[in-house]
Structures are given as structure tokens and as C-alpha cells.
Amino acid sequence: MDINTLISKLVEIADVDDFTAAEAVHAYCSLNHEGQWSKLYRLLSQSEFRPGPLWSEAYVDEFVLELVPEAILRVEAEEEVVECEV
């Protein structure tokens, strides 16, 4: 999974701009990764969102943050369909 695909899917689902989606993906991955070998950590390391020193996950729009797992599931499902078609 590519982070830009995930951000685009979140923009579509949540009807928000790219920055808001990128911030939510970054926050979700930061809060929920299970170490450097996890999928979420890999996504976090691809993130171009670079928070400043005063930024906190607490400032992220909760509605958008809650939609990140749904966006992940949808992207994974779409990738599975493509793999099956090949």
C-alpha cells in the first residue's frame, strides 16, 4: 500500500483536503503502529507530512482520524481485486 493512495482514498471518503487527510493518516499511523516492521510504521515513514514541534495528534480532526482504518480497508480491498485480475 502506498501512502498517497491511502491519502487519496481518505480525501474521497471524508470529503476533506489533502493536507487534512495527510495529517490524519500521519497521526493514525503514529498512534497505532506496532513497531518498525509493521504496515502502519511503513506508511508513517513514507509520510511527507512533517509536523512542527507544537503539533499534537490531539489537534487532528477526530472524524477524519476515525475514517483512516476504513480507508486502509478499502485500499487493501481494491489492491486485492487488482491482484486477482492479473
Backbone torsions as a table, in degrees:
resi	resn	phi	psi	omega
1	MET	NA	137.2	179.9
2	ASP	-101.5	138.6	-177.2
3	ILE	-63.7	-34.3	-179.8
4	ASN	-67.6	-35.4	175.2
5	THR	-64.6	-42.2	179.1
6	LEU	-64.1	-43.8	178.8
7	ILE	-63.1	-42.3	178.0
8	SER	-61.6	-40.9	178.8
9	LYS	-65.1	-40.2	179.1
10	LEU	-67.1	-37.3	175.2
11	VAL	-58.8	-44.0	179.9
12	GLU	-64.6	-47.0	-176.5
13	ILE	-69.8	-47.2	-171.9
14	ALA	-91.6	-10.1	-178.4
15	ASP	56.2	52.9	178.4
16	VAL	-125.9	171.8	178.6
17	ASP	-79.8	168.8	-178.2
18	ASP	-59.4	-41.1	-178.6
19	PHE	-62.1	-46.8	-179.7
20	THR	-61.8	-41.4	178.5
21	ALA	-66.3	-44.4	180.0
22	ALA	-62.7	-40.3	178.0
23	GLU	-63.2	-43.4	-179.7
24	ALA	-65.9	-42.3	177.9
25	VAL	-62.4	-44.8	179.2
26	HIS	-59.9	-47.6	-178.9
27	ALA	-63.0	-46.0	-179.2
28	TYR	-60.4	-46.9	-179.4
29	CYS	-64.9	-39.3	179.4
30	SER	-63.4	-41.4	-177.5
31	LEU	-78.3	-24.6	-168.9
32	ASN	-120.6	-0.1	-178.7
33	HIS	-68.2	155.5	-176.8
34	GLU	-113.0	35.4	179.3
35	GLY	110.4	171.2	-170.5
36	GLN	-66.4	-12.2	179.4
37	TRP	-99.1	1.7	-177.6
38	SER	-83.7	159.7	179.0
39	LYS	-61.2	-42.4	-178.2
40	LEU	-67.4	-35.4	177.5
41	TYR	-66.7	-39.6	178.1
42	ARG	-61.6	-42.9	177.4
43	LEU	-64.2	-42.1	179.5
44	LEU	-59.6	-40.0	-179.0
45	SER	-72.6	-17.7	175.7
46	GLN	-85.2	-13.9	-173.2
47	SER	-62.8	134.2	174.5
48	GLU	-93.7	-5.1	176.7
49	PHE	-72.8	120.2	-178.3
50	ARG	-119.1	94.8	-177.8
51	PRO	-68.5	148.7	175.8
52	GLY	-79.5	175.7	-175.8
53	PRO	-66.0	-22.0	-179.9
54	LEU	-95.4	-2.8	-179.7
55	TRP	-71.3	147.2	176.8
56	SER	-144.6	149.0	175.8
57	GLU	-57.9	-23.9	-179.3
58	ALA	-64.4	-21.3	-179.1
59	TYR	-85.8	-7.4	-175.8
60	VAL	-76.5	140.3	177.9
61	ASP	-58.0	116.0	-175.3
62	GLU	-61.4	-37.3	179.4
63	PHE	-59.3	-46.8	-178.9
64	VAL	-68.8	-42.0	179.4
65	LEU	-58.1	-39.6	-179.9
66	GLU	-69.7	-18.9	-179.4
67	LEU	-89.0	-8.8	-179.2
68	VAL	-59.2	-47.6	179.1
69	PRO	-59.2	-37.0	177.4
70	GLU	-63.9	-42.1	178.0
71	ALA	-63.1	-41.0	178.0
72	ILE	-60.6	-46.8	179.9
73	LEU	-61.4	-41.9	-179.7
74	ARG	-65.7	-42.1	178.5
75	VAL	-64.2	-44.4	178.8
76	GLU	-61.3	-40.7	179.1
77	ALA	-64.4	-42.1	178.8
78	GLU	-65.3	-38.5	178.6
79	GLU	-67.0	-35.7	177.0
80	GLU	-63.8	-43.0	179.7
81	VAL	-61.5	-43.6	179.4
82	VAL	-62.4	-42.8	179.0
83	GLU	-62.9	-38.0	179.9
84	CYS	-68.7	-31.6	-179.2
85	GLU	-74.6	-25.0	-176.5
86	VAL	-77.3	NA	NA
